[in-house]
Amino acid sequence: MEEIKVGDIFAIGDEGEEQEVEVLGTMHVEGHAYIAVGLLEDIQSTTEEEMDVFLFKVEENGELSYIEDDTEFEKVSAEFERVTSEEV
């Protein structure tokens, strides 16, 4: 996978059910890259407050993985909130 940038749109999914997402933010936490995405359908039809945001870790090979560790998720979530609050 190429470098992921804010605004990129791609499909994610499991078991044949794919949904398009748009990258809302990128960040680095403790030496690892992460992205925040929202469902394209939600971005087009809801407000920011109502939109679900999903966080993924970008592995060294460029693949995305779920953040399964609660502590890691909290750190990444806090960084995303910090980054987005600076943009306002």
DSSP file with accessible surface (Angstrom, degrees, kcal/mol):
  #  RESIDUE AA STRUCTURE BP1 BP2  ACC     N-H-->O    O-->H-N    N-H-->O    O-->H-N    TCO  KAPPA ALPHA  PHI   PSI    X-CA   Y-CA   Z-CA
    1    1 A M              0   0  119      0, 0.0     3,-0.1     0, 0.0    62,-0.0   0.000 360.0 360.0 360.0 138.5    0.0    0.0    0.0
    2    2 A E        -     0   0  168      1,-0.2     2,-0.0    60,-0.0     0, 0.0  -0.181 360.0 -62.8 -72.1 172.3    1.3    3.5   -0.8
    3    3 A E        -     0   0  154      1,-0.1     2,-0.4     0, 0.0    -1,-0.2  -0.322  58.0-128.3 -57.0 133.4    1.7    6.2    1.7
    4    4 A I        -     0   0   21     -3,-0.1     2,-0.3     4,-0.0    -1,-0.1  -0.742  29.9-174.5 -91.4 132.4   -1.7    7.1    3.2
    5    5 A K    >   -     0   0  105     -2,-0.4     3,-2.3    21,-0.0    18,-0.3  -0.897  35.9 -86.6-126.1 155.2   -2.8   10.7    3.2
    6    6 A V  T 3  S+     0   0   88     -2,-0.3    18,-0.2     1,-0.3     3,-0.1  -0.326 116.4  29.3 -56.9 133.7   -5.7   12.7    4.5
    7    7 A G  T 3  S+     0   0   34     16,-2.6    -1,-0.3     1,-0.4    17,-0.1   0.194  84.8 136.9  97.2 -15.9   -8.5   12.6    2.0
    8    8 A D    <   -     0   0   54     -3,-2.3    15,-2.6    14,-0.1     2,-0.4  -0.361  40.4-153.1 -61.6 143.6   -7.5    9.2    0.5
    9    9 A I  E     +A   22   0A  86     13,-0.2     2,-0.3    -3,-0.1    13,-0.2  -0.980  26.9 146.7-122.1 131.9  -10.5    7.0   -0.2
   10   10 A F  E     -A   21   0A  38     11,-1.9    11,-3.1    -2,-0.4     2,-0.4  -0.951  43.0 -99.1-154.0 171.2  -10.3    3.2   -0.2
   11   11 A A  E     +A   20   0A  45     -2,-0.3     2,-0.3     9,-0.2     9,-0.2  -0.789  32.8 177.2-101.4 139.5  -12.3    0.1    0.7
   12   12 A I  E     +A   19   0A  38      7,-2.4     7,-2.9    -2,-0.4     2,-0.3  -0.929  19.0 119.6-130.1 159.1  -12.0   -2.0    3.9
   13   13 A G  E     -A   18   0A  39     -2,-0.3     2,-0.3     5,-0.3     5,-0.2  -0.908  43.9-110.4 163.7 171.3  -14.0   -5.0    5.0
   14   14 A D  E >  S+A   17   0A  99      3,-0.9     3,-2.5    -2,-0.3    -2,-0.0  -0.917  84.3   4.5-124.3 151.1  -14.3   -8.5    6.1
   15   15 A E  T 3  S-     0   0  193     -2,-0.3    -1,-0.2     1,-0.3     3,-0.1   0.842 130.3 -49.4  48.1  44.7  -15.8  -11.6    4.5
   16   16 A G  T 3  S+     0   0   79      1,-0.2     2,-0.9    -3,-0.1    -1,-0.3   0.448 111.3 114.8  81.2  -2.5  -16.7  -10.0    1.2
   17   17 A E  E <   +A   14   0A 156     -3,-2.5    -3,-0.9     2,-0.0     2,-0.3  -0.835  43.2 176.0-103.9  98.0  -18.5   -7.0    2.8
   18   18 A E  E     -A   13   0A 138     -2,-0.9     2,-0.4    -5,-0.2    -5,-0.3  -0.787  11.3-170.7-104.4 146.8  -16.4   -3.9    1.8
   19   19 A Q  E     -A   12   0A 110     -7,-2.9    -7,-2.4    -2,-0.3     2,-0.3  -0.988  25.8-116.2-132.3 145.4  -17.2   -0.3    2.6
   20   20 A E  E     -A   11   0A 114     -2,-0.4    20,-2.6    -9,-0.2    21,-0.5  -0.617  34.6-174.5 -82.2 137.8  -15.5    2.8    1.3
   21   21 A V  E     -AB  10  39A   0    -11,-3.1   -11,-1.9    -2,-0.3     2,-0.4  -0.908  16.7-141.8-128.0 156.4  -13.7    5.0    3.9
   22   22 A E  E     -AB   9  38A  51     16,-2.6    16,-2.0    -2,-0.3     2,-0.5  -0.965  26.2-116.0-118.2 138.1  -12.0    8.3    3.8
   23   23 A V  E     + B   0  37A   0    -15,-2.6   -16,-2.6    -2,-0.4    14,-0.3  -0.600  31.2 178.2 -74.8 121.8   -8.9    9.1    5.7
   24   24 A L  E     -     0   0A  40     12,-3.2     2,-0.3    -2,-0.5    13,-0.2   0.656  63.6  -8.1 -96.2 -23.4   -9.6   11.8    8.3
   25   25 A G  E     - B   0  36A   3     11,-1.5    11,-2.5   -20,-0.1     2,-0.3  -0.974  51.1-148.0-169.1 155.5   -6.2   12.0    9.9
   26   26 A T  E     + B   0  35A  59     -2,-0.3     2,-0.3     9,-0.2     9,-0.2  -0.964  26.0 166.0-127.2 147.7   -2.8   10.5   10.1
   27   27 A M  E     - B   0  34A  10      7,-2.3     7,-2.8    -2,-0.3     2,-0.4  -0.985  29.6-132.8-156.1 162.6   -0.6   10.4   13.2
   28   28 A H  E     - B   0  33A 134     -2,-0.3     2,-0.4     5,-0.2     5,-0.2  -0.990  21.3-179.6-121.6 130.6    2.4    8.9   14.8
   29   29 A V  E >  S- B   0  32A  18      3,-2.4     3,-1.9    -2,-0.4    47,-0.1  -0.993  71.3 -19.0-132.5 122.1    2.4    7.6   18.4
   30   30 A E  T 3  S-     0   0  138     -2,-0.4    -1,-0.1     1,-0.3     3,-0.1   0.867 129.0 -48.5  49.9  43.3    5.4    6.1   20.0
   31   31 A G  T 3  S+     0   0   74      1,-0.2     2,-0.4     0, 0.0    -1,-0.3   0.500 116.2 107.8  82.8   3.5    7.1    5.4   16.7
   32   32 A H  E <   -B   29   0A  82     -3,-1.9    -3,-2.4    27,-0.0     2,-0.3  -0.895  64.1-127.3-116.2 147.3    4.1    3.8   15.0
   33   33 A A  E     +BC  28  58A  29     25,-0.6    25,-2.9    -2,-0.4     2,-0.3  -0.704  29.3 177.6 -92.9 142.5    1.9    5.2   12.2
   34   34 A Y  E     -BC  27  57A   7     -7,-2.8    -7,-2.3    -2,-0.3     2,-0.3  -0.948  13.0-154.8-138.5 156.6   -1.9    5.3   12.6
   35   35 A I  E     -BC  26  56A   3     21,-2.4    21,-2.5    -2,-0.3     2,-0.4  -0.962   7.5-147.0-130.9 153.4   -4.8    6.5   10.5
   36   36 A A  E     -BC  25  55A   0    -11,-2.5   -12,-3.2    -2,-0.3   -11,-1.5  -0.974  25.0-179.4-115.3 131.3   -8.3    7.7   11.4
   37   37 A V  E     -BC  23  54A   0     17,-2.8    17,-3.0    -2,-0.4     2,-0.3  -0.918  15.8-158.0-129.5 157.9  -11.0    6.9    8.9
   38   38 A G  E     -BC  22  53A   0    -16,-2.0   -16,-2.6    -2,-0.3     2,-0.2  -0.958  38.0 -95.0-129.4 150.8  -14.8    7.5    8.6
   39   39 A L  E  >  -B   21   0A  26     13,-0.5     4,-2.4    -2,-0.3     3,-0.3  -0.472  30.8-134.9 -64.5 131.1  -17.2    5.7    6.4
   40   40 A L  H  > S+     0   0   19    -20,-2.6     4,-2.0     1,-0.2     5,-0.2   0.899 105.8  55.2 -56.4 -40.8  -17.6    7.6    3.2
   41   41 A E  H  > S+     0   0  146    -21,-0.5     4,-0.8     1,-0.2    -1,-0.2   0.905 110.3  45.6 -59.6 -42.0  -21.4    7.3    3.3
   42   42 A D  H  > S+     0   0   32     -3,-0.3     4,-2.0     1,-0.2     3,-0.5   0.881 108.8  55.6 -69.7 -39.4  -21.4    8.8    6.9
   43   43 A I  H  < S+     0   0   44     -4,-2.4    -1,-0.2     1,-0.2    -2,-0.2   0.895 110.2  46.5 -60.9 -37.2  -19.1   11.7    5.9
   44   44 A Q  H  < S+     0   0  148     -4,-2.0    -1,-0.2    -5,-0.2    -2,-0.2   0.698 124.2  30.2 -79.4 -17.7  -21.5   12.6    3.1
   45   45 A S  H  < S+     0   0   87     -4,-0.8     2,-0.3    -3,-0.5    -2,-0.2   0.459 110.9  53.5-125.3  -1.9  -24.6   12.5    5.2
   46   46 A T  S  < S-     0   0   45     -4,-2.0     2,-0.1    -5,-0.1     5,-0.0  -0.860  75.7-104.7-130.8 169.8  -23.9   13.3    8.9
   47   47 A T    >>  -     0   0   68     -2,-0.3     4,-1.1     1,-0.1     3,-0.8  -0.442  40.0-104.7 -85.5 166.5  -22.2   16.0   10.9
   48   48 A E  T 34 S+     0   0  160      1,-0.3     3,-0.4     2,-0.2    -1,-0.1   0.858 120.6  56.3 -59.0 -37.4  -18.8   15.6   12.5
   49   49 A E  T 34 S+     0   0  166      1,-0.2    -1,-0.3     3,-0.0    -3,-0.0   0.802 111.1  43.1 -66.3 -29.6  -20.3   15.0   15.9
   50   50 A E  T <4 S+     0   0  131     -3,-0.8    -1,-0.2    -8,-0.1    -2,-0.2   0.601  92.1 105.4 -90.9 -12.8  -22.5   12.1   14.7
   51   51 A M     <  -     0   0   29     -4,-1.1     2,-0.4    -3,-0.4    -8,-0.0  -0.480  67.1-131.8 -78.0 135.7  -19.8   10.4   12.6
   52   52 A D        -     0   0  100     -2,-0.2   -13,-0.5   -13,-0.1     2,-0.4  -0.720  21.1-156.5 -81.7 134.4  -18.1    7.2   13.7
   53   53 A V  E     -C   38   0A  59     -2,-0.4     2,-0.4   -15,-0.1   -15,-0.2  -0.943   3.0-158.5-114.7 134.3  -14.3    7.4   13.5
   54   54 A F  E     -C   37   0A  82    -17,-3.0   -17,-2.8    -2,-0.4     2,-0.4  -0.933   5.0-149.8-115.4 136.3  -12.2    4.2   13.2
   55   55 A L  E     -C   36   0A  17     -2,-0.4    12,-0.6   -19,-0.2     2,-0.3  -0.879  15.7-178.9-108.6 137.1   -8.6    4.0   14.1
   56   56 A F  E     -CD  35  66A  12    -21,-2.5   -21,-2.4    -2,-0.4     2,-0.4  -0.976  25.0-127.5-132.3 148.8   -6.1    1.6   12.4
   57   57 A K  E     -CD  34  65A  36      8,-2.6     8,-2.2    -2,-0.3     2,-0.7  -0.763  21.5-136.6 -90.8 136.7   -2.4    0.9   12.9
   58   58 A V  E     -CD  33  64A  32    -25,-2.9   -25,-0.6    -2,-0.4     6,-0.2  -0.864  23.5-145.5 -95.7 112.7   -0.3    1.1    9.7
   59   59 A E    >   -     0   0   70      4,-3.2     3,-2.4    -2,-0.7   -27,-0.0  -0.273  27.3-100.6 -74.1 165.5    2.0   -1.9    9.8
   60   60 A E  T 3  S+     0   0  203      1,-0.3    -1,-0.1     2,-0.1    -2,-0.0   0.811 124.2  54.8 -57.8 -30.6    5.5   -1.8    8.3
   61   61 A N  T 3  S-     0   0  112      2,-0.1    -1,-0.3     1,-0.0     3,-0.1   0.411 122.1-106.8 -85.2   3.5    4.4   -3.6    5.2
   62   62 A G  S <  S+     0   0   11     -3,-2.4    -2,-0.1     1,-0.3     2,-0.1   0.340  78.1 131.5  90.8  -8.0    1.7   -0.9    4.7
   63   63 A E        -     0   0  110     -5,-0.1    -4,-3.2     1,-0.1     2,-0.3  -0.424  55.4-122.5 -75.5 155.1   -1.2   -3.1    5.7
   64   64 A L  E     -D   58   0A  42     -6,-0.2     2,-0.3    -2,-0.1    -6,-0.2  -0.761  28.2-175.3 -98.1 144.1   -3.8   -1.9    8.2
   65   65 A S  E     -D   57   0A  33     -8,-2.2    -8,-2.6    -2,-0.3     2,-0.1  -0.970  29.0-104.9-136.4 153.3   -4.6   -3.7   11.4
   66   66 A Y  E     -D   56   0A 129     -2,-0.3     2,-0.9   -10,-0.2   -10,-0.1  -0.437  32.8-119.1 -69.7 149.6   -7.1   -3.2   14.2
   67   67 A I        +     0   0   22    -12,-0.6   -12,-0.1     1,-0.2    -1,-0.1  -0.825  38.9 170.6 -90.8 108.3   -5.8   -1.7   17.5
   68   68 A E        +     0   0  168     -2,-0.9     2,-0.5     5,-0.0    -1,-0.2   0.680  49.1  86.9 -96.2 -19.2   -6.6   -4.5   19.9
   69   69 A D     >  -     0   0   86      1,-0.2     4,-2.6     2,-0.0     5,-0.2  -0.713  67.4-148.7 -86.7 124.6   -4.7   -3.2   23.0
   70   70 A D  H  > S+     0   0  124     -2,-0.5     4,-2.5     1,-0.2     5,-0.2   0.891  96.9  50.2 -60.2 -41.7   -6.9   -0.8   25.1
   71   71 A T  H  > S+     0   0   76      2,-0.2     4,-2.1     1,-0.2    -1,-0.2   0.934 112.1  47.1 -64.4 -44.6   -3.9    1.3   26.3
   72   72 A E  H  > S+     0   0   44      1,-0.2     4,-2.4     2,-0.2     5,-0.2   0.930 111.8  51.5 -61.7 -43.6   -2.6    1.7   22.8
   73   73 A F  H  X S+     0   0   85     -4,-2.6     4,-2.9     1,-0.2     5,-0.2   0.917 108.7  50.8 -60.4 -43.8   -6.1    2.6   21.5
   74   74 A E  H  X S+     0   0  130     -4,-2.5     4,-2.4     1,-0.2    -1,-0.2   0.901 110.7  48.9 -62.4 -41.4   -6.5    5.3   24.2
   75   75 A K  H  X S+     0   0   89     -4,-2.1     4,-2.0     2,-0.2    -1,-0.2   0.926 114.5  44.6 -64.1 -44.3   -3.1    6.9   23.3
   76   76 A V  H  X S+     0   0    0     -4,-2.4     4,-2.6     2,-0.2    -2,-0.2   0.919 112.9  51.3 -68.1 -41.1   -4.0    7.0   19.6
   77   77 A S  H  X S+     0   0   30     -4,-2.9     4,-2.4    -5,-0.2    -2,-0.2   0.924 110.1  49.3 -61.5 -43.9   -7.5    8.3   20.2
   78   78 A A  H  X S+     0   0   58     -4,-2.4     4,-2.3    -5,-0.2    -1,-0.2   0.903 111.1  50.1 -63.1 -39.9   -6.1   11.1   22.4
   79   79 A E  H  X S+     0   0   47     -4,-2.0     4,-2.8     2,-0.2    -2,-0.2   0.909 109.4  51.1 -66.3 -40.7   -3.5   12.0   19.8
   80   80 A F  H  X S+     0   0   27     -4,-2.6     4,-2.7     1,-0.2     5,-0.2   0.937 111.1  48.2 -62.0 -44.0   -6.2   12.1   17.1
   81   81 A E  H  X S+     0   0  122     -4,-2.4     4,-2.1     2,-0.2    -2,-0.2   0.907 112.5  49.2 -62.5 -40.6   -8.4   14.4   19.3
   82   82 A R  H  X S+     0   0  109     -4,-2.3     4,-1.5     2,-0.2    -2,-0.2   0.940 112.7  46.7 -63.7 -46.4   -5.3   16.6   19.9
   83   83 A V  H  X S+     0   0   27     -4,-2.8     4,-1.0     1,-0.2    -2,-0.2   0.925 114.3  46.6 -64.1 -44.1   -4.5   16.8   16.2
   84   84 A T  H  X S+     0   0   43     -4,-2.7     4,-0.6     1,-0.2    -1,-0.2   0.846 108.8  54.6 -71.3 -30.6   -8.0   17.6   15.1
   85   85 A S  H >< S+     0   0   79     -4,-2.1     3,-0.5    -5,-0.2    -1,-0.2   0.832 105.3  54.5 -71.9 -27.1   -8.5   20.2   17.8
   86   86 A E  H 3< S+     0   0  128     -4,-1.5    -1,-0.2     1,-0.2    -2,-0.2   0.782 101.7  59.3 -72.7 -26.3   -5.4   22.0   16.6
   87   87 A E  H 3<        0   0  134     -4,-1.0    -1,-0.2    -3,-0.2    -2,-0.2   0.676 360.0 360.0 -76.7 -18.4   -6.8   22.2   13.0
   88   88 A V    <<        0   0  161     -4,-0.6    -3,-0.0    -3,-0.5    -4,-0.0  -0.242 360.0 360.0 -76.5 360.0   -9.9   24.1   14.1
